[in-house]
Amino acid sequence: MKAIGKYIVIDKINEEVKTESGLLLSASDVKDFRYEKGIVVTAGTEVSSIVEGDEIYYDKGHSYTMMIDNVKRTIIRENDVVVVSSPS
């Protein structure tokens, strides 16, 4: 499987979100956040600065979910990525 153009296939990362004081936020509080975290499965043929394995934050309002090879994957466009963290 290979994404084409400016599309990126990711797996969403579900993480617990804590406040500075140590309180865990509920799922309903977290769903109000505009951005979500994911790990890149494959980057499209026209994507140059994001590669497989990068952790990213993306605008969840512009994402689509698909079943690919019996796995639930999220599809986004490169311009919806706001932060990239390359693996060490």
N, C-alpha and C positions, 0 to 999 in steps of 0.2 A: 504494500500500500504506500502511495506517495501522494501528498497533497500537491495541487498545481496552483500556479499563479501566486497571489499574495495570501493564500489561505494557510492556516496552521492548524494541525490536529493536536489536541492536548488531552491529558487526563486531569480532571479537577482534583485538587488536594483539599480534603476536608480536614480542617484543623480547629482545635479549640481556641477561642479568642478570649484573652484575659485583659482586664483593665490594668492600669498601673498599680492599683491597690490590690490586685490579685483576684478580683471577682471574675468568674466565668460568665460570659454572655450567653444568653439562651439562643436557640436556633432561630427564633422569631426576630431577635435583635440583629443577629448576623445577616439574615436575609435582606435587611434594609441597607447593607453596605453596597456601594456601587461596584466595587472591584472584588475579584476573586483570584485565588492563587491556583496555578496549574503547572504541570510539567510537560514540556514539548515532546510529543511522540514523533512527529515528522513536520518539517517546514516545507512550504511550497517551493516550486521551481524558481520563483522570482523573489524569494525572501533571502536576504544576504546576511543580516545581522543577528538572526536567531537560528539556533541549531538544536538538533535533537538533544534532550537531556537538560536544556536550560529551564530554570524555574522562572515563571513570569507572573505578573499581575496584569489582569485584563479587565476591560469593561464588560461585565456580565450581561448587560442589556443588549449587546450586539453579538451574542453567542448562540449557537445552534447545537442541539444534541442529536446524535445519530448512533445507530448500532452498526459497528464496523467489526467484522469477524467475531460476532457475538459478544462484543465488548461495547459498553456505553462510552462514547467519546464525545468531546466538545470541539466544535469547529469555530474558529474566529478568523478575522482578517488581521494582517500585520499591523495596520494602523490603530487597532483596538488594544494593542499591548502598550502598557504605560511604564513598566519596570521589567528589566531582564537581569537575572542573577545566574551567571555561568557556573557550572559545577567546578569544584576545586580539583 
